[in-house]
Amino acid sequence: MNRILEKVIHQNGTIVDRILSEHTIGYVVSDNMANAVAETSFDNTSAQAILKHLNGLLVSTCQSVVRDIDPTNKLCFMRLATRKYEYLVAPEEYFTITVVQ
């Protein structure tokens, strides 16, 4: 799993740098197989809260809604705007990336 994550981060290094330079508060990369934080710029408590609530509850619900509407479709990207922050979530097969702006 770590090799896959390292390979993806290395291949998309310029995109990661651009995302982190544009008013980004932080990011969380979670391991979908272990349901654990793989990489984060937040403290452990905040990262676990993002993993539990956003990636655990909201993303899985949104994926189910997309599949219910069209079984051949798949959730690729989700953007959630609140009064204070904006959450950008990209679920993949092995990991989920969440950026907070």
GULUM-253235 format. One record per atom (N, C-alpha, C): residue in three letters; atom name; x negated, y, z. Coordinates in Angstrom, 1 decimal, always signed. Example, Ala and Ser with C-alpha at 12.3 -4.5 7.8 and 13.67 -1.06 7.14 Angstrom:
2
REC_Ala_N_-13.2_-5.7_+7.8;
REC_Ala_CA_-12.3_-4.5_+7.8;
REC_Ala_C_-13.2_-3.3_+7.8;
REC_Ser_N_-12.8_-2.2_+7.1;
REC_Ser_CA_-13.7_-1.1_+7.1;
REC_Ser_C_-12.9_+0.0_+7.9;
// end
This chain:
101
REC_Met_N_-0.8_-1.2_+0.0;
REC_Met_CA_+0.0_+0.0_+0.0;
REC_Met_C_-0.9_+1.3_+0.0;
REC_Asn_N_-1.9_+1.3_+0.8;
REC_Asn_CA_-2.7_+2.5_+0.9;
REC_Asn_C_-3.4_+2.7_-0.4;
REC_Arg_N_-3.8_+1.7_-1.1;
REC_Arg_CA_-4.5_+1.9_-2.4;
REC_Arg_C_-3.5_+2.5_-3.4;
REC_Ile_N_-2.3_+2.1_-3.4;
REC_Ile_CA_-1.3_+2.6_-4.3;
REC_Ile_C_-1.1_+4.1_-4.0;
REC_Leu_N_-1.0_+4.4_-2.7;
REC_Leu_CA_-0.7_+5.8_-2.3;
REC_Leu_C_-1.9_+6.7_-2.7;
REC_Glu_N_-3.1_+6.2_-2.4;
REC_Glu_CA_-4.4_+7.0_-2.7;
REC_Glu_C_-4.5_+7.2_-4.2;
REC_Lys_N_-4.1_+6.2_-5.0;
REC_Lys_CA_-4.2_+6.3_-6.5;
REC_Lys_C_-3.2_+7.3_-7.0;
REC_Val_N_-2.0_+7.3_-6.5;
REC_Val_CA_-1.0_+8.3_-6.9;
REC_Val_C_-1.4_+9.7_-6.5;
REC_Ile_N_-1.9_+9.9_-5.3;
REC_Ile_CA_-2.3_+11.2_-4.8;
REC_Ile_C_-3.5_+11.7_-5.7;
REC_His_N_-4.4_+10.8_-6.0;
REC_His_CA_-5.6_+11.2_-6.8;
REC_His_C_-5.1_+11.6_-8.2;
REC_Gln_N_-4.2_+10.8_-8.8;
REC_Gln_CA_-3.7_+11.1_-10.2;
REC_Gln_C_-3.0_+12.4_-10.2;
REC_Asn_N_-2.3_+12.8_-9.2;
REC_Asn_CA_-1.5_+14.0_-9.1;
REC_Asn_C_-2.1_+15.0_-8.3;
REC_Gly_N_-3.4_+15.1_-8.2;
REC_Gly_CA_-4.1_+16.0_-7.3;
REC_Gly_C_-3.8_+17.5_-7.6;
REC_Thr_N_-3.7_+17.8_-8.9;
REC_Thr_CA_-3.4_+19.2_-9.2;
REC_Thr_C_-2.0_+19.6_-8.9;
REC_Ile_N_-1.1_+18.7_-9.0;
REC_Ile_CA_+0.3_+19.0_-8.7;
REC_Ile_C_+0.4_+19.1_-7.2;
REC_Val_N_-0.2_+18.3_-6.4;
REC_Val_CA_-0.2_+18.4_-5.0;
REC_Val_C_-0.8_+19.7_-4.5;
REC_Asp_N_-1.9_+20.1_-5.1;
REC_Asp_CA_-2.5_+21.4_-4.7;
REC_Asp_C_-1.6_+22.6_-5.0;
REC_Arg_N_-0.9_+22.5_-6.2;
REC_Arg_CA_+0.0_+23.6_-6.6;
REC_Arg_C_+1.2_+23.6_-5.6;
REC_Ile_N_+1.7_+22.5_-5.3;
REC_Ile_CA_+2.9_+22.5_-4.3;
REC_Ile_C_+2.5_+23.0_-3.0;
REC_Leu_N_+1.3_+22.6_-2.5;
REC_Leu_CA_+0.9_+23.1_-1.2;
REC_Leu_C_+0.5_+24.5_-1.1;
REC_Ser_N_+0.2_+25.1_-2.3;
REC_Ser_CA_-0.2_+26.6_-2.3;
REC_Ser_C_+1.0_+27.5_-2.4;
REC_Glu_N_+2.2_+27.0_-2.7;
REC_Glu_CA_+3.3_+27.9_-2.9;
REC_Glu_C_+4.3_+27.9_-1.7;
REC_His_N_+4.0_+28.6_-0.7;
REC_His_CA_+4.8_+28.8_+0.5;
REC_His_C_+5.3_+27.5_+1.1;
REC_Thr_N_+4.4_+26.5_+1.1;
REC_Thr_CA_+4.8_+25.2_+1.7;
REC_Thr_C_+4.5_+25.2_+3.2;
REC_Ile_N_+5.4_+24.7_+3.9;
REC_Ile_CA_+5.2_+24.6_+5.4;
REC_Ile_C_+4.5_+23.3_+5.7;
REC_Gly_N_+4.8_+22.3_+5.0;
REC_Gly_CA_+4.2_+21.0_+5.2;
REC_Gly_C_+4.8_+19.9_+4.4;
REC_Tyr_N_+4.2_+18.7_+4.5;
REC_Tyr_CA_+4.7_+17.6_+3.8;
REC_Tyr_C_+4.6_+16.3_+4.6;
REC_Val_N_+5.4_+15.3_+4.2;
REC_Val_CA_+5.4_+14.0_+4.8;
REC_Val_C_+5.4_+13.0_+3.7;
REC_Val_N_+4.5_+12.0_+3.7;
REC_Val_CA_+4.6_+10.9_+2.8;
REC_Val_C_+4.8_+9.7_+3.6;
REC_Ser_N_+5.9_+9.0_+3.3;
REC_Ser_CA_+6.3_+7.8_+4.2;
REC_Ser_C_+6.2_+6.5_+3.4;
REC_Asp_N_+5.8_+5.5_+4.1;
REC_Asp_CA_+5.7_+4.1_+3.5;
REC_Asp_C_+7.0_+3.5_+3.6;
REC_Asn_N_+7.7_+3.2_+2.5;
REC_Asn_CA_+9.0_+2.6_+2.5;
REC_Asn_C_+9.1_+1.2_+3.0;
REC_Met_N_+8.0_+0.4_+2.9;
REC_Met_CA_+8.0_-0.9_+3.3;
REC_Met_C_+7.9_-1.0_+4.8;
REC_Ala_N_+7.1_-0.2_+5.4;
REC_Ala_CA_+6.9_-0.3_+6.9;
REC_Ala_C_+7.8_+0.8_+7.6;
REC_Asn_N_+8.5_+1.6_+6.8;
REC_Asn_CA_+9.3_+2.7_+7.4;
REC_Asn_C_+8.5_+3.5_+8.4;
REC_Ala_N_+7.3_+3.9_+8.0;
REC_Ala_CA_+6.4_+4.7_+8.8;
REC_Ala_C_+5.8_+5.8_+8.0;
REC_Val_N_+5.2_+6.8_+8.8;
REC_Val_CA_+4.5_+7.9_+8.1;
REC_Val_C_+3.2_+7.5_+7.7;
REC_Ala_N_+2.9_+7.7_+6.4;
REC_Ala_CA_+1.6_+7.3_+5.8;
REC_Ala_C_+0.6_+8.5_+5.8;
REC_Glu_N_+1.2_+9.7_+5.6;
REC_Glu_CA_+0.3_+10.9_+5.5;
REC_Glu_C_+1.3_+12.1_+5.8;
REC_Thr_N_+0.7_+13.1_+6.6;
REC_Thr_CA_+1.6_+14.2_+6.9;
REC_Thr_C_+0.7_+15.4_+7.3;
REC_Ser_N_+1.3_+16.6_+7.2;
REC_Ser_CA_+0.6_+17.8_+7.6;
REC_Ser_C_+1.3_+18.3_+8.9;
REC_Phe_N_+2.4_+17.6_+9.3;
REC_Phe_CA_+3.1_+18.0_+10.6;
REC_Phe_C_+2.5_+17.2_+11.7;
REC_Asp_N_+3.0_+17.6_+12.9;
REC_Asp_CA_+2.7_+16.8_+14.1;
REC_Asp_C_+3.5_+15.5_+14.0;
REC_Asn_N_+3.2_+14.5_+14.8;
REC_Asn_CA_+3.8_+13.2_+14.7;
REC_Asn_C_+5.3_+13.2_+15.0;
REC_Thr_N_+5.7_+14.0_+15.9;
REC_Thr_CA_+7.1_+14.1_+16.3;
REC_Thr_C_+8.0_+14.7_+15.2;
REC_Ser_N_+7.5_+15.8_+14.6;
REC_Ser_CA_+8.2_+16.4_+13.5;
REC_Ser_C_+8.3_+15.5_+12.3;
REC_Ala_N_+7.2_+14.8_+12.0;
REC_Ala_CA_+7.1_+13.9_+10.8;
REC_Ala_C_+8.1_+12.7_+11.0;
REC_Gln_N_+8.1_+12.2_+12.3;
REC_Gln_CA_+9.0_+11.1_+12.5;
REC_Gln_C_+10.5_+11.6_+12.4;
REC_Ala_N_+10.8_+12.8_+12.8;
REC_Ala_CA_+12.2_+13.3_+12.7;
REC_Ala_C_+12.6_+13.5_+11.2;
REC_Ile_N_+11.7_+14.0_+10.4;
REC_Ile_CA_+11.9_+14.1_+9.0;
REC_Ile_C_+12.1_+12.7_+8.4;
REC_Leu_N_+11.3_+11.8_+8.7;
REC_Leu_CA_+11.4_+10.4_+8.2;
REC_Leu_C_+12.7_+9.8_+8.6;
REC_Lys_N_+13.1_+9.9_+9.9;
REC_Lys_CA_+14.3_+9.3_+10.4;
REC_Lys_C_+15.5_+9.9_+9.7;
REC_His_N_+15.6_+11.2_+9.8;
REC_His_CA_+16.9_+11.9_+9.3;
REC_His_C_+17.0_+12.1_+7.8;
REC_Leu_N_+15.9_+12.6_+7.2;
REC_Leu_CA_+16.0_+12.9_+5.8;
REC_Leu_C_+15.8_+11.6_+5.0;
REC_Asn_N_+14.7_+10.9_+5.2;
REC_Asn_CA_+14.4_+9.8_+4.4;
REC_Asn_C_+15.2_+8.6_+4.8;
REC_Gly_N_+15.5_+8.4_+6.1;
REC_Gly_CA_+16.3_+7.3_+6.5;
REC_Gly_C_+17.8_+7.4_+6.2;
REC_Leu_N_+18.4_+8.5_+6.6;
REC_Leu_CA_+19.9_+8.6_+6.5;
REC_Leu_C_+20.3_+9.2_+5.2;
REC_Leu_N_+19.8_+10.4_+4.9;
REC_Leu_CA_+20.3_+11.2_+3.8;
REC_Leu_C_+19.9_+10.6_+2.5;
REC_Val_N_+18.6_+10.3_+2.3;
REC_Val_CA_+18.2_+9.7_+1.0;
REC_Val_C_+18.9_+8.4_+0.7;
REC_Ser_N_+19.0_+7.5_+1.6;
REC_Ser_CA_+19.7_+6.3_+1.3;
REC_Ser_C_+21.2_+6.5_+1.0;
REC_Thr_N_+21.8_+7.4_+1.7;
REC_Thr_CA_+23.2_+7.7_+1.3;
REC_Thr_C_+23.3_+8.3_-0.1;
REC_Cys_N_+22.4_+9.2_-0.4;
REC_Cys_CA_+22.5_+9.8_-1.8;
REC_Cys_C_+22.2_+8.8_-2.8;
REC_Gln_N_+21.2_+7.9_-2.6;
REC_Gln_CA_+21.0_+6.8_-3.5;
REC_Gln_C_+22.2_+5.9_-3.7;
REC_Ser_N_+22.9_+5.6_-2.6;
REC_Ser_CA_+24.1_+4.8_-2.7;
REC_Ser_C_+25.2_+5.5_-3.5;
REC_Val_N_+25.3_+6.9_-3.3;
REC_Val_CA_+26.3_+7.6_-4.1;
REC_Val_C_+26.0_+7.6_-5.6;
REC_Val_N_+24.8_+7.8_-5.9;
REC_Val_CA_+24.4_+7.8_-7.3;
REC_Val_C_+24.7_+6.5_-7.9;
REC_Arg_N_+24.3_+5.4_-7.2;
REC_Arg_CA_+24.6_+4.0_-7.8;
REC_Arg_C_+26.1_+3.7_-7.8;
REC_Asp_N_+26.9_+4.2_-6.9;
REC_Asp_CA_+28.3_+4.0_-6.9;
REC_Asp_C_+28.9_+4.7_-8.1;
REC_Ile_N_+28.5_+5.9_-8.5;
REC_Ile_CA_+29.0_+6.6_-9.6;
REC_Ile_C_+28.6_+6.0_-10.9;
REC_Asp_N_+27.3_+5.6_-11.0;
REC_Asp_CA_+26.8_+4.9_-12.2;
REC_Asp_C_+25.7_+3.9_-11.8;
REC_Pro_N_+26.1_+2.6_-11.8;
REC_Pro_CA_+25.2_+1.6_-11.4;
REC_Pro_C_+23.8_+1.5_-12.1;
REC_Thr_N_+23.8_+2.1_-13.3;
REC_Thr_CA_+22.5_+2.0_-14.1;
REC_Thr_C_+21.6_+3.2_-13.8;
REC_Asn_N_+22.1_+4.1_-13.0;
REC_Asn_CA_+21.3_+5.4_-12.7;
REC_Asn_C_+20.5_+5.2_-11.4;
REC_Lys_N_+19.6_+6.1_-11.1;
REC_Lys_CA_+18.7_+6.1_-10.0;
REC_Lys_C_+18.4_+7.5_-9.5;
REC_Leu_N_+18.4_+7.7_-8.2;
REC_Leu_CA_+18.0_+9.0_-7.6;
REC_Leu_C_+16.5_+9.2_-7.8;
REC_Cys_N_+16.1_+10.3_-8.5;
REC_Cys_CA_+14.7_+10.5_-8.7;
REC_Cys_C_+14.1_+11.7_-7.8;
REC_Phe_N_+15.0_+12.7_-7.6;
REC_Phe_CA_+14.5_+13.8_-6.9;
REC_Phe_C_+15.7_+14.5_-6.2;
REC_Met_N_+15.5_+15.0_-5.0;
REC_Met_CA_+16.6_+15.6_-4.2;
REC_Met_C_+16.1_+16.9_-3.6;
REC_Arg_N_+16.9_+18.0_-3.8;
REC_Arg_CA_+16.5_+19.3_-3.2;
REC_Arg_C_+17.6_+19.7_-2.2;
REC_Leu_N_+17.3_+20.0_-1.0;
REC_Leu_CA_+18.2_+20.3_+0.0;
REC_Leu_C_+17.8_+21.7_+0.6;
REC_Ala_N_+18.7_+22.7_+0.4;
REC_Ala_CA_+18.4_+24.1_+0.9;
REC_Ala_C_+19.2_+24.4_+2.1;
REC_Thr_N_+18.5_+24.8_+3.2;
REC_Thr_CA_+19.2_+25.3_+4.4;
REC_Thr_C_+18.9_+26.8_+4.5;
REC_Arg_N_+19.4_+27.4_+5.6;
REC_Arg_CA_+19.1_+28.8_+5.8;
REC_Arg_C_+17.7_+29.1_+6.0;
REC_Lys_N_+17.0_+28.2_+6.7;
REC_Lys_CA_+15.6_+28.5_+7.0;
REC_Lys_C_+14.6_+27.8_+6.1;
REC_Tyr_N_+14.9_+26.6_+5.6;
REC_Tyr_CA_+13.9_+25.8_+4.8;
REC_Tyr_C_+14.6_+25.2_+3.6;
REC_Glu_N_+13.7_+24.7_+2.8;
REC_Glu_CA_+14.1_+23.9_+1.6;
REC_Glu_C_+13.3_+22.6_+1.6;
REC_Tyr_N_+14.0_+21.5_+1.5;
REC_Tyr_CA_+13.4_+20.2_+1.6;
REC_Tyr_C_+13.4_+19.6_+0.2;
REC_Leu_N_+12.3_+19.2_-0.3;
REC_Leu_CA_+12.2_+18.6_-1.6;
REC_Leu_C_+11.8_+17.1_-1.4;
REC_Val_N_+12.6_+16.2_-1.9;
REC_Val_CA_+12.4_+14.8_-1.6;
REC_Val_C_+12.3_+14.0_-2.9;
REC_Ala_N_+11.3_+13.2_-3.0;
REC_Ala_CA_+11.1_+12.4_-4.2;
REC_Ala_C_+10.9_+10.9_-3.7;
REC_Pro_N_+12.0_+10.1_-3.7;
REC_Pro_CA_+11.9_+8.7_-3.3;
REC_Pro_C_+11.3_+7.9_-4.5;
REC_Glu_N_+10.4_+7.0_-4.1;
REC_Glu_CA_+9.8_+6.1_-5.1;
REC_Glu_C_+9.9_+4.7_-4.5;
REC_Glu_N_+9.4_+3.7_-5.2;
REC_Glu_CA_+9.6_+2.3_-4.8;
REC_Glu_C_+8.8_+2.0_-3.5;
REC_Tyr_N_+7.6_+2.5_-3.4;
REC_Tyr_CA_+6.8_+2.1_-2.3;
REC_Tyr_C_+6.7_+3.2_-1.2;
REC_Phe_N_+6.9_+4.5_-1.6;
REC_Phe_CA_+6.8_+5.6_-0.7;
REC_Phe_C_+7.8_+6.7_-1.0;
REC_Thr_N_+8.0_+7.6_-0.1;
REC_Thr_CA_+8.8_+8.8_-0.3;
REC_Thr_C_+8.1_+10.0_+0.1;
REC_Ile_N_+8.1_+11.0_-0.8;
REC_Ile_CA_+7.4_+12.2_-0.6;
REC_Ile_C_+8.4_+13.3_-0.2;
REC_Thr_N_+8.2_+14.0_+0.9;
REC_Thr_CA_+9.1_+15.1_+1.3;
REC_Thr_C_+8.2_+16.3_+1.6;
REC_Val_N_+8.6_+17.4_+0.9;
REC_Val_CA_+7.9_+18.7_+1.0;
REC_Val_C_+8.8_+19.7_+1.7;
REC_Val_N_+8.4_+20.4_+2.6;
REC_Val_CA_+9.2_+21.5_+3.3;
REC_Val_C_+8.7_+22.8_+2.9;
REC_Gln_N_+9.5_+23.7_+2.4;
REC_Gln_CA_+9.1_+25.0_+2.0;
REC_Gln_C_+10.0_+26.0_+2.7;
// end
